[in-house]
Amino acid sequence: MAAGTALLCLYSCTKEKPVVPEPSYTVGTLELLNSYDINITEPSGLSYGPENNTFLIVSDNTNNVYETDLTGNVIRELGFVGSDLEGVTYNPIDDIVAVTDEQEREVIFIDYQSGVELSRHSINIDASTDNKGLEGISFNRNNSAYYIVNEGEPGELVVWNTKFGIISETIMSFADDYSSVFVDNNNSFVWFLSDESRALYKCDYNIDVMEVFDLDISKYEGLVVDTEINRVFMVNDKTATLEIFTIVNN
């Protein structure tokens, strides 16, 4: 055998195949239980109301805040009207509703009882476009902080409250965009919806992905996860529906 051929054989026979790391997350399954048409155009944010007995929903078409029953029937419309509302959450400690204005990059506090605006707070983060701004918000009662997600460019989770300002910022890259965030206070999980990736992500408090759920369609933009009853609630911006899922234990 020629020396060159021998060297070629030695190289090709001993070269190791690249090791592909196993995913660090599991793939979960959601089963649709119910779908309700709601009389709210382009619903973009979703939150439980007081005692988890109602929902709060914002529309990025009318820029109003609505309270509904648990099947999406409108009970009342809060008096506040915004300009580019995307996210909503209820703070039971102070009995206020917090909403996000995407383009202005503001969190706006509204009195739950009266629907009157209380205050506005600028969230100063670096971002490259007005159309990829503050998209979702969720209140964590364990540390009295708001978890705010920037949709993209960059995708970022901001932890903030009025006492300390921005507490932490985490750049994220596991999804193509981020359309909603929900903090599971009981289990220390943070959940994210991605419209463009058509997926729901369960993360730990370090924002490491633990489980991924594929979604059949896009435009899910509001999220509540209730692990006590094993339910996932989502509103769809395009179809104007409230959809209820159960997490299937594989």
Secondary structure, DSSP 8 states (H G I E B T S, - for coil): --HHHHHHHHHHHH---------SSEEEEEEEEEEEE-S-SSEEEEEE-GGGSSEEEEETTT-EEEEE-TTS-EEEEEEEE-SSEEEEEEETTTTEEEEEETTTTEEEEEETTT--EEEEEE-----S-GGGSEEEEEEETTTTEEEEEE-SSS-EEEEEETTTEEEEEEE--SSS---EEEEETTTTEEEEEETTTTEEEEE-TT--EEEEEE-SSS-EEEEEEETTTTEEEEEETTTTEEEEEEEE--
